[in-house]
Amino acid sequence: MSCHPYAVITAQRLLPVLRNADADEAVRHTTALLAAGCRAVELTTSTPGWAEAVARTVPLTDARGRTALIGVGTVTTAPAARTALDAGAAFLISPYPAPEVREVARERGAAFIEGGFTPGEIASAVRSGGAAKVFPAHVGGPQFIRSLKAVLPDALIVPTGGIKPGEVGDWLAAGASAVGIGGGLPADPGELAAVFADLARPCCGDCAGAERRP
């Protein structure tokens, strides 16, 4: 089953952002998230051996047997973008405007959630790829997202930075399409699964049909 990364991320509504000590830890963490019902995970270039971690996690499936969508964040250069896509990344994310990454994404037909903070940066990212990461989100708070959505009503906006899992609902209510979470998710498998189950929605008609079938 092939779903666009934007559909998966907005349906999942919480995007885990992993910064790990090494590739092995990233793989273990990703595997636990997938087992808990998460499907889209953002690994980051700040993890040593991140490209290896991407290649090792791309073939995995989530708890429902759906193909994992492994993205790479903190991508700020063209070489890093190409390395991520060559490793199998389903999407790219930058923390701030990254024109050369935007160009690689355009060349390769890849989904790119470009970072920004000012309304101009966010609008530029949305015009280019349809989506923007707002970082650091905690500076503006949910009200900032509400103001952005007033002028960019159709934008896919993913606030990230300084947001706790218990605050996700406030950001979604303000208009966020999904929320990036870098830490604070429960370690207990049951509790972690409950977090995703409480937030998740079907990402497309095919997924909804698959979930209804026994």
C-alpha positions as CSV (number, residue, x, y, z in Angstrom):
1,M,0.0,0.0,0.0
2,S,1.5,3.3,-1.1
3,C,0.4,6.5,0.6
4,H,1.8,10.0,0.2
5,P,4.0,11.0,3.2
6,Y,1.8,14.1,3.8
7,A,-1.2,11.8,4.1
8,V,0.5,9.5,6.5
9,I,1.9,12.3,8.7
10,T,-1.3,14.3,8.9
11,A,-3.3,11.2,9.7
12,Q,-0.8,10.1,12.4
13,R,-0.7,13.7,13.7
14,L,2.3,13.1,16.0
15,L,5.7,12.8,14.2
16,P,8.5,11.4,16.4
17,V,11.8,13.1,15.8
18,L,14.7,10.8,16.8
19,R,18.2,12.0,17.8
20,N,20.1,8.9,18.8
21,A,23.6,8.0,19.9
22,D,24.1,5.7,17.0
23,A,22.5,3.8,14.2
24,D,21.7,0.8,16.3
25,E,19.8,2.9,18.9
26,A,17.9,4.6,16.1
27,V,16.9,1.3,14.6
28,R,15.7,0.0,18.1
29,H,13.8,3.2,18.8
30,T,12.1,3.2,15.3
31,T,11.2,-0.5,15.7
32,A,9.5,0.2,19.0
33,L,7.6,3.1,17.5
34,L,6.4,1.0,14.6
35,A,5.3,-1.8,16.9
36,A,3.2,0.8,18.8
37,G,1.2,1.8,15.8
38,C,3.4,4.6,14.5
39,R,4.1,4.5,10.8
40,A,6.0,7.7,9.9
41,V,9.3,8.4,11.8
42,E,11.8,11.2,11.4
43,L,15.4,10.2,11.9
44,T,17.9,13.1,11.9
45,T,21.3,13.8,10.4
46,S,22.6,14.5,13.9
47,T,22.6,10.8,14.7
48,P,26.0,9.2,13.8
49,G,25.5,6.6,11.1
50,W,22.0,8.1,10.2
51,A,22.1,6.9,6.6
52,E,22.7,3.4,7.7
53,A,19.8,3.7,10.2
54,V,17.5,4.9,7.3
55,A,18.5,2.0,5.1
56,R,17.9,-0.5,7.9
57,T,14.5,0.9,8.9
58,V,13.0,1.6,5.4
59,P,12.1,-2.1,4.8
60,L,10.2,-2.4,8.2
61,T,6.4,-2.4,8.6
62,D,4.2,-1.0,11.3
63,A,1.9,-3.0,13.7
64,R,-0.7,-3.2,10.9
65,G,1.7,-4.5,8.3
66,R,1.9,-1.1,6.4
67,T,5.2,-0.1,5.0
68,A,7.1,2.3,7.3
69,L,7.7,5.8,6.0
70,I,11.1,6.9,7.3
71,G,12.0,10.5,6.8
72,V,15.2,12.4,7.5
73,G,15.3,15.7,9.4
74,T,17.9,18.3,9.9
75,V,18.7,18.1,6.2
76,T,20.4,21.4,5.2
77,T,22.7,20.6,2.3
78,A,22.3,19.0,-1.2
79,P,24.7,16.1,-0.4
80,A,22.8,15.2,2.7
81,A,19.5,15.3,0.8
82,R,20.8,13.0,-1.9
83,T,22.3,10.6,0.7
84,A,19.0,10.5,2.5
85,L,17.0,9.8,-0.6
86,D,19.5,7.2,-1.9
87,A,19.1,5.4,1.5
88,G,15.4,5.2,0.9
89,A,14.0,8.2,2.8
90,A,10.3,8.9,2.1
91,F,10.6,12.5,3.0
92,L,13.0,15.3,3.9
93,I,12.7,18.0,6.6
94,S,14.9,21.0,7.3
95,P,14.9,23.2,10.4
96,Y,15.1,26.4,8.4
97,P,15.0,27.6,4.8
98,A,17.2,25.3,2.7
99,P,17.1,26.2,-1.0
100,E,19.6,23.6,-2.1
101,V,17.6,20.9,-0.4
102,R,14.4,22.3,-2.0
103,E,16.1,21.9,-5.4
104,V,17.2,18.3,-4.8
105,A,13.7,17.4,-3.6
106,R,12.3,19.0,-6.8
107,E,14.7,17.1,-9.0
108,R,14.0,13.8,-7.3
109,G,10.2,14.3,-6.9
110,A,10.6,13.9,-3.1
111,A,8.4,15.3,-0.3
112,F,10.1,18.1,1.5
113,I,8.8,19.8,4.6
114,E,11.0,23.0,4.7
115,G,11.6,24.8,8.0
116,G,10.9,28.4,8.8
117,F,9.8,30.7,11.5
118,T,8.7,34.0,10.0
119,P,5.4,34.2,8.1
120,G,7.4,34.9,4.9
121,E,9.6,31.8,5.4
122,I,6.6,29.6,6.1
123,A,4.6,31.0,3.1
124,S,7.6,30.4,0.8
125,A,8.0,26.8,2.0
126,V,4.3,26.2,1.5
127,R,4.2,27.7,-2.0
128,S,7.2,25.4,-2.9
129,G,6.2,22.1,-1.4
130,G,2.8,22.5,0.2
131,A,4.1,22.0,3.7
132,A,6.2,23.8,6.3
133,K,7.9,23.0,9.6
134,V,7.6,25.8,12.1
135,F,10.7,25.8,14.3
136,P,11.2,26.5,17.1
137,A,7.5,26.3,17.7
138,H,7.4,26.9,21.4
139,V,8.5,30.5,20.9
140,G,5.3,31.4,19.2
141,G,3.0,28.9,20.8
142,P,-0.3,27.5,19.5
143,Q,-1.6,31.1,18.9
144,F,1.1,31.7,16.4
145,I,-0.1,28.6,14.4
146,R,-3.6,29.9,14.6
147,S,-2.5,33.2,13.1
148,L,-0.6,31.5,10.3
149,K,-3.6,29.4,9.4
150,A,-5.7,32.5,9.1
151,V,-3.6,33.6,6.1
152,L,-2.5,30.1,4.9
153,P,-5.7,28.1,5.5
154,D,-4.7,25.2,3.2
155,A,-1.1,24.8,4.4
156,L,0.2,21.7,6.0
157,I,2.0,23.0,9.0
158,V,4.1,20.9,11.4
159,P,5.2,22.8,14.5
160,T,8.3,21.3,16.2
161,G,10.5,22.2,19.1
162,G,9.8,22.4,22.8
163,I,6.4,20.7,22.5
164,K,5.5,18.0,25.1
165,P,3.3,15.0,24.2
166,G,0.6,16.2,26.5
167,E,0.4,19.5,24.6
168,V,-0.2,18.0,21.1
169,G,-4.0,18.5,21.3
170,D,-3.6,22.2,21.9
171,W,-1.4,22.6,18.7
172,L,-3.8,20.5,16.6
173,A,-6.7,22.6,17.8
174,A,-4.8,25.7,16.7
175,G,-4.5,24.3,13.2
176,A,-1.4,22.2,13.1
177,S,-1.6,19.4,10.6
178,A,0.8,17.3,12.8
179,V,3.2,18.0,15.6
180,G,6.9,17.0,15.8
181,I,7.9,15.6,19.2
182,G,11.6,15.1,20.0
183,G,11.2,13.6,23.4
184,G,8.9,12.7,26.3
185,L,7.0,9.8,24.7
186,P,6.4,7.0,27.1
187,A,8.8,4.0,27.1
188,D,6.1,1.5,28.1
189,P,4.9,-0.2,24.9
190,G,1.2,-0.1,25.9
191,E,1.3,3.5,26.9
192,L,3.1,4.4,23.7
193,A,0.6,2.5,21.6
194,A,-2.2,4.4,23.4
195,V,-0.7,7.7,22.4
196,F,-0.8,6.9,18.7
197,A,-4.2,5.2,18.9
198,D,-5.8,8.3,20.5
199,L,-4.5,10.6,17.8
200,A,-4.5,8.5,14.6
201,R,-7.0,8.8,11.8
202,P,-7.0,6.8,8.5
203,C,-4.7,8.5,6.0
204,C,-6.6,7.7,2.8
205,G,-9.5,5.7,1.5
206,D,-7.4,2.6,0.9
207,C,-6.2,2.6,4.5
208,A,-9.7,3.1,5.8
209,G,-10.8,0.1,3.7
210,A,-8.0,-2.0,4.9
211,E,-8.8,-1.3,8.5
212,R,-12.4,-2.3,8.0
213,R,-11.5,-5.7,6.5
214,P,-11.0,-8.6,9.0
